[in-house]
Amino acid sequence: MKFIYLIITSFVFYNSNFAQLDSRKFTYDSGPNAGTLNYEMLEDLTSKMFEKNVAYFNEEQVEHFINMNVNDLPQYSDEELHKRLLAIPTTIPLKFTPQVGELIRYFAYKKRAYTTRMLTMSQVYFPIFEEALEEADLPLELKCLSVIESALNPLAKSRVGATGLWQFMHGTAKYEGMEINTLYDSRSDIYISTEHAVKFLKKLHNLYGDWFLALASYNAGPGNVNKAIKRSGGYDFWTIKSALPRETQNYVPSFIAMVYMMYYAKDYQLYPGTPKINIKDATFYKINEKQSLKYLAELSGTDEETLKIYNPALKKGIVPKTDEGFSILLPRQIAFNLDKKVDLLAQDPYIYNPAYIPPPTIPIEPIIANETLAESSESTKPNEVNHDNVEQKNEPVKVSSIISNINSKSNKEFKIVKIVETKKVIDYHKIRKGENATEIARKYQISLADLSDWNKKANLKKLLVGSKLKIEKTIKEVKPQLMPVPNKSNLSDEDEEIVHKLKRGETLLQLTRKYNVTLNDLRAWNSLEDDNVLIGQEIVIKTNKNKLESNNLQQYFIHIAKGGDTLQSASNLYNVPVETLKKLNNIPENVPLKEGEKIKIPSS
């Protein structure tokens, strides 16, 4: 009677609260081999999209242990493995089965590099998992679940769209209150996804009262577990196992085997390498405006890839603007460097670079229809047009006449400049019968290596008709921009004029230091109302001939280093190659600069 009550309760609870959790789809059918270990499927289960550049273990000693001869490693019988499992201090009862033993040996002998990588990344993520599990009063061994789910990769994405360290489906994540939008996916957020995974696991355990059933439902969805309970007539994982999807049949044994490996790794001469991410030495830094990680990296003296590794939830490499500010994770030194450049955040050239800047202080309210333009009279109210004052002509007004009209009112000259921007677009190729990867690569003029990188889960040797391959294209876009022409008046006989064409990432502040001039002078010489400039814009710098000759003799100016400065940060600040700074100052690139230390910066 108790069993029937539990079944009914499970289905009622599922239908009312977990209706969205069966969005996982499985391609594995039950059959005569359902109870055996499928290594091809296990590879997909434990190695989803793991990126090797996130962690490395190429230290000579670690590599030596990875490549040890299996015969030099301890060999335990099934009975000994059973006893060793029982000796692990866990809340969840770790049952030994022949399949669990097979998996232990698989991770210990055949997949030593993979297990080493998991040991390496566990140093990063396990402390975060343990803290969340301990706060929720859940078994700490559940930290190993993420190894089986995502291979400890926040960017992992399964063949059906499950994403992040804890592999939440889109529908499940939304139902659980997780945020997903164009710029941000909390399923890949290290802390947010862990918090929700812990809550979700607790719900599932409350539903079944059994940890292995809770784990099975985490993988397959409560609906599949409930169906397996109903078909098999049992109420524990081992009894209903054969009625579960094949992936789930291996899921729980894989979890048990991984708990064993994480605990006994040293007994098999397996040791972690050094992770490229150190969360212990990281801090949260609040950003109040929309910013690109690329620009933040340039300001703080690091590279964009490093910031992406610490903030995998930022899908496009852009920090979104929120009312309360958005906190990103940064190494402490990087945060310290960025704190000193906080006044430059609003000058992000990758965000705040509009295609068109209207001339300042001149109120122009045109009507554009079929490429015609007309101005409203002074008596016309805002957003209204006095049609009596508009000459009814169908002739289009030329751009040159618009500029001339603006110039006559503003006493400033403007010109149209064509800016060429490149951007990546994603296309998809639907595979037709008889096509192969080489033909597709030739059609799009790409390499097989690129095609493989863009489609990491696709088997290029066996393409399925009707499936789609991702193709990345780089296109050039020409955008006209209206720019003020520099003011060439008041140029004395002793003055020399330099025209500097702005490159990506350059700011007026950088030019003041490069040419030893003031911001006010730059604004006056170039008819600028503020410091907003565009890529490709020509900036006039005026300098005395005598000073210019003196500068040519010296060819550099002095930068006084602040705490945390490096040659790389100076390179980013002044847009000068690091190699040039190294040669000019005879300082290795990786040596930190002392506060107050003077370094030479080329003046041209």
Stockholm file with secondary structure:
# STOCKHOLM 1.0

chainA/1-604         MKFIYLIITSFVFYNSNFAQLDSRKFTYDSGPNAGTLNYEMLEDLTSKMFEKNVAYFNEEQVEHFINMNVNDLPQYSDEELHKRLLAIPTTIPLKFTPQVGELIRYFAYKKRAYTTRMLTMSQVYFPIFEEALEEADLPLELKCLSVIESALNPLAKSRVGATGLWQFMHGTAKYEGMEINTLYDSRSDIYISTEHAVKFLKKLHNLYGDWFLALASYNAGPGNVNKAIKRSGGYDFWTIKSALPRETQNYVPSFIAMVYMMYYAKDYQLYPGTPKINIKDATFYKINEKQSLKYLAELSGTDEETLKIYNPALKKGIVPKTDEGFSILLPRQIAFNLDKKVDLLAQDPYIYNPAYIPPPTIPIEPIIANETLAESSESTKPNEVNHDNVEQKNEPVKVSSIISNINSKSNKEFKIVKIVETKKVIDYHKIRKGENATEIARKYQISLADLSDWNKKANLKKLLVGSKLKIEKTIKEVKPQLMPVPNKSNLSDEDEEIVHKLKRGETLLQLTRKYNVTLNDLRAWNSLEDDNVLIGQEIVIKTNKNKLESNNLQQYFIHIAKGGDTLQSASNLYNVPVETLKKLNNIPENVPLKEGEKIKIPSS
#=GR chainA/1-604 SS CHHHHHHHHHHHHHHHHCTTTTCCCCCCCCCTTTTSCCHHHHHHHHCTTCCGGGEECCCHHHHHHHTCCGGGSCCCCHHHHHHHHHTSCCSSCCCCCHHHHHHHHIIIIITHHHHHHHHHHHHHHHHHHHHHHHHTTCCGGGGGHHHHHHTTCTTCBCTTCCBTTTTBCHHHHHHTTCCBCSSBBGGGCHHHHHHHHHHHHHHHHHHHSCHHHHHHHHHHCHHHHHHHHHHHCCCSHHHHGGGSCHHHHHHHHHHHHHHHHHHHGGGGTCCCCEESCCGGGEEEEEECSCEEHHHHHHHHTSCHHHHHHHCTTBTTSEECCCTTCEEEEEEHHHHHHHHTTGGGGGGCTTTSCCSCCCCTTCCCCCEEETTEEECCCTTSCTTCCCGGGSCCCCSCCCHHHHHHHHHHHHSCCEEEEEEEEEEEEEEEEECCTTCCHHHHHHHTTCCHHHHHHHTTTCCTTSCCTTCEEEEEEEEEEEEEEEEECCCCTTCCTTEEEEEEECCTTCCHHHHHHHHTCCHHHHHHHTTCSSSCCCTTCEEEEEEEHHHHHHHHHHCEEEEECCTTCCHHHHHHHHTCCHHHHHHHHTCCTTSCCCTTCEEEEECC
#=GC SS_cons         CHHHHHHHHHHHHHHHHCTTTTCCCCCCCCCTTTTSCCHHHHHHHHCTTCCGGGEECCCHHHHHHHTCCGGGSCCCCHHHHHHHHHTSCCSSCCCCCHHHHHHHHIIIIITHHHHHHHHHHHHHHHHHHHHHHHHTTCCGGGGGHHHHHHTTCTTCBCTTCCBTTTTBCHHHHHHTTCCBCSSBBGGGCHHHHHHHHHHHHHHHHHHHSCHHHHHHHHHHCHHHHHHHHHHHCCCSHHHHGGGSCHHHHHHHHHHHHHHHHHHHGGGGTCCCCEESCCGGGEEEEEECSCEEHHHHHHHHTSCHHHHHHHCTTBTTSEECCCTTCEEEEEEHHHHHHHHTTGGGGGGCTTTSCCSCCCCTTCCCCCEEETTEEECCCTTSCTTCCCGGGSCCCCSCCCHHHHHHHHHHHHSCCEEEEEEEEEEEEEEEEECCTTCCHHHHHHHTTCCHHHHHHHTTTCCTTSCCTTCEEEEEEEEEEEEEEEEECCCCTTCCTTEEEEEEECCTTCCHHHHHHHHTCCHHHHHHHTTCSSSCCCTTCEEEEEEEHHHHHHHHHHCEEEEECCTTCCHHHHHHHHTCCHHHHHHHHTCCTTSCCCTTCEEEEECC
//
